[in-house]
Amino acid sequence: MSVKPELYDVIRKPIVTEKATMASESGAVVFEVAIESNKPQIKEAVESLFGVKVKDTGNDTVSGVISGSGNLAKAGSGTLTLSGTNTYSGTTTISAGTLNISGQFGSGTYASNISNSGLLNYSSSSDQTLSGVISGTGVLTKSTSSSSILTLSGTSLNAKKPCLFPPYSINAA
């Protein structure tokens, strides 16, 4: 099987540091990759060029709609991206890793509680209101260059730094 020539442009060079050396003891290899490369391209390049199988990165995207009254639980160190207009009404729990919202919670208004011990990242171009209790030791960020508005109108109970959010809008990243 021949390797696609463009895959040679994805992997730039190996990284040799103390941390990379420690990672190699458990079978991991660290590379510098082209900045414009995405994860599927990097995976394909490593598998094709080195004849190995790359394990799952732990990062997933759900582009469909999550609906119903059930709860959403995010566990593990990877990133889960929700890119649909989700209508579920249950609670959201982030035990570890990142929950990235590039779509919407509750079609733009989400009143259920969020327990966050990881990173809740809002990256949608649509306006969003979170009116339930946001608790935990995690971080909430808005990382979008659009003019979308993230409104926090519920109570925020952070175990490290308790605070109360009045109706509050974050207009820019």
N, C-alpha and C positions, 0 to 999 in steps of 0.2 A: 504494500500500500504506500503510495507516495504522499508526502506532506505538502500541504498547500504553501506556496512560497510566502504568502502574507503572514503566516503564523510565526515566521522568523522575526517579524517586526514587533510582535506582541511581547515576547520575553526579551528584555534588554541584557540583563546580567544577573548572576547570583549575588545575594547579599551575604557578606561574611562579617558577622558581628558576634559578640558573646551571646546575645539573646538568640540569634539565628542558629548558632552552634548548639545551644541547649535545646532548641526546637527540633533539630536534626536527630537528637537522641531518641525522640519519639516518632521518627519517620516523617517529619515535616521538613519542607525545603522552602526557603524564602528567596523570592526573585524581585528584581526591579522590573516593572512592566511599563509599557507605553501608557501615558496618562489617558489617552482616548480609548483604551481597551475596556471592555466590560467583562463581567465575571464569566459569562459563557465563552467568550473568546479566549480568556486566559485559561480556562479549564481545557478547552479544545487544544490550545497550543501546548500546554504541559503534557496532556495525554498523547498527542501526536508526536511531539518532539522527543519525549523521553520514554514512551511505551509503558506508561503507568496509568493507574486508575485514580482519579481525583475524587476524594470523598465529598459528600454534600457540604456546602459551606454553611448550612444552617440558616440561610436567608431565603425567604419565600414571599411571594406576592399573591394576594387573593384579589382578583379583579372583578369577580362577581359580587352579587349583593348578599350580605349576611342578614337574615331576617328572623323574626320570631321573638319569643320572650326569653330565650336562653341567654346564658352568660358567655362572655369571651374571656379566655385565659391565655396569656402569652407567657411561656416559660422558655428557658434556654438562652444562651448568650447571643444568638443571631438576631436578625432583623425580620420582623413580619410587617409587610406593607399592605395596607387595605386601600385599594384604589377605586373601589366602587362606592356607590351611594348607599351606605348600609342603613338598614331600618330596624335592626334588633334593638330590643328595649331592656335587656338584662344588664347586669353590671360588667365592668371591664377590669380585669386584673392583669397587671404586668409584674410578674415575679422576677424577671431578669431580662436582659437584652433590651431591644428597641422595638416599640410599636410605632410605626410610621403611618400617618394618615395622609394619603395623597388624594383621597376621595372625601367622603363625609361620614360622620357619625349621625345617626338618627335623622337622615335627610337634611342636616344642617342645624338641628336643635337636638341635643342629647341631654336628657335630664337624669340619667342613672349615675350611680356612683362609680368613681374610678379609683382603684387602689394601685398605686404606682411605686414599685421598688426598682425600676429600671429607668428607661428614657421613653417618654411620650413625645414624639416629634410630629408637629403639624406642618405639612408641606403642601397643602392643597391650595388651589387658586380660588376655591369657593369659601364664602363666609361660613363660620361655624360658631355655635354657642354651646358652651359646656356649663350646665346649670346645676349639676349634682355635686356631691362632696368629692373633692380630690384629696386623697390621703396617701401616706407612705413617705418613703425616704428618697423617692426618685425625682427626676427632673422633667419639666415640661418646656419644650422649645418650639418656636415657630421659625421655620427655615424655608421661606419662600420669597421670591423676589416680586411676587404679584402684590396687588393692593388688597388682597383678601383680609378680612377682619376676623380675628379669633377673640370671642367674647367669653370671659370667665365671670359668671354671675352667681356661682355657688360658693360654698365654704371650702377653703383649702386648709387641710390639717397635715402639715409636714412634720414628721417626728423630729427632724433635726432643727427646724426653725418654724414653729407654729405661726401662722399668719391667717388673716381673714381677708379674702378678696371681695371688695364691693363689686358692683357691675364694672367690669374693666375690659377694655378693648386693646388688643395689640395690633397695631395697624401696619407695621413693617417688620421685616426680618431683622 
